[in-house]
Amino acid sequence: MNRSILPLVGFILMVGLLGYGLRLDPKLVPSVLIDKQAPAFSLAMLEQPSRQLATADLIGQVWILNVWASWCVSCRAEHEVITALANRNLVTVVGLNYKDEPADAERWLQQFGNPYATSVIDRDGRVGIDWGVYGVPETFVIGADGMIKYKHIGPVTHESLEQKIMPVLKELLG
């Protein structure tokens, strides 16, 4: 009798753990990159593919990296908020165009507006992997020292901009 109950107890425990895991919010997963040096990249600019932008070019200033793609429905949802942030002219907003066709990305920005100082092309997603990107959109706040100070997973909303991102920016900008 005891031998037949053990598999049932094991199954119930596994279902319980799975149920618990499914209730967790993936947006609350802390990034291991917080307070670490931003991963280096040097990528072609979407607007001028013959020119490169590197993380080293941004040292000395507070900036935001917004990971986006033309095929991303959630990116469209957050676009208005990223545009509003860029229009505040507080920091440089750089787009990381992730696993996208450059022509599609350019059309998307022409259609919806371009909030980015520049977008760089991460066509194969390798830079996104270095930055710990789970999916798009994701947004990072980087300090003048080149350290990642905050990571937002998912679309930035007006609420998350004001309650999460702006306090970090205000602290960094003094």
URPE-V896600 format. One record per pair of residues at least 4 apart in sequence whose C-alpha atoms are under 8 Angstrom apart, sorted by the first residue. I is the first residue (numbers start at 1). J is the second residue. Records with the same first field share a line. If there is no record, write none. Layout:
# URPE-V896600
I=J + J
This chain:
# URPE-V896600
1=5
2=6
3=7
4=8
5=9
6=10
7=11
8=12
9=13
10=14
11=15
12=16
13=17
14=18
15=19
16=20
17=21
18=22
19=23
20=24
25=29
27=152 + 153 + 154
30=34
31=132 + 151
32=36
33=37 + 38 + 131 + 132 + 148
34=147 + 148 + 149 + 150 + 151
35=147 + 148 + 149
36=147 + 148
37=146 + 147 + 148
38=55 + 131 + 142 + 146 + 147 + 148
39=55 + 130 + 131
40=54 + 55 + 56
41=53 + 54 + 55 + 127
42=52 + 53 + 54 + 55
43=52 + 53 + 54 + 120 + 121 + 122
44=48 + 49 + 50 + 51 + 52 + 53 + 120 + 121
45=49 + 50 + 51 + 52 + 53 + 118 + 119 + 120 + 121
46=102 + 106 + 118 + 119 + 120 + 121
47=106 + 118 + 119
52=120
53=57 + 120
54=58
55=59 + 146
58=62 + 63 + 144 + 146
59=144 + 145 + 146
60=143 + 144 + 145 + 146
61=91 + 143 + 144 + 145
62=91 + 92 + 141 + 142 + 143 + 144 + 169 + 172 + 173
63=91 + 92 + 93 + 94 + 141 + 142 + 143 + 144
64=91 + 92 + 93 + 94 + 139 + 140 + 141 + 142
65=93 + 94 + 95 + 96 + 139 + 140 + 141 + 142
66=93 + 94 + 95 + 96 + 137 + 138 + 139 + 140
67=95 + 96 + 97 + 98 + 128 + 136 + 137 + 138 + 139
68=72 + 75 + 95 + 96 + 97 + 98 + 136 + 137 + 138
69=75 + 97 + 98 + 99 + 100 + 105 + 136 + 137
70=75 + 100 + 104 + 105 + 108
71=100
72=76 + 136 + 137
73=77
74=78 + 136 + 137 + 154 + 155
75=79 + 136 + 137 + 155
76=80
77=155
78=82 + 155 + 156 + 157
79=83 + 112
80=84
81=85 + 156 + 157 + 158 + 161
82=86 + 115 + 156
83=87 + 114 + 115 + 116
84=88
85=89 + 90
86=90 + 91 + 92 + 93 + 115 + 116
87=115
92=116 + 117
93=115 + 116 + 117 + 118
94=116 + 117 + 118 + 119 + 120
95=116 + 117 + 118 + 119 + 120
96=119 + 120 + 121 + 122
97=105 + 119 + 120 + 121 + 122 + 123
98=121 + 122 + 123 + 124 + 125 + 128 + 136
99=122 + 123 + 124 + 125
100=104 + 105 + 121 + 122 + 123
101=105 + 123
102=106 + 121
103=107
104=108
105=109
106=110
107=111
108=112 + 113
109=113 + 114
110=114
122=126 + 127 + 128
125=129
126=130
127=131
128=132 + 133
129=133
133=138
134=153
135=154
136=153 + 154
137=153 + 154 + 155
138=151 + 152 + 153 + 154 + 155
139=151 + 152 + 153 + 154 + 156
140=148 + 149 + 150 + 151 + 152
141=148 + 149 + 150 + 151 + 165 + 168 + 169
142=146 + 147 + 148 + 149 + 150
143=147 + 148 + 149 + 172
144=172
149=168
150=165 + 168
152=156
156=160 + 161
157=161
158=162
159=163
160=164 + 165
161=165 + 166
162=166 + 167
163=167
164=168
165=169
166=170
167=171
168=172
169=173
170=174
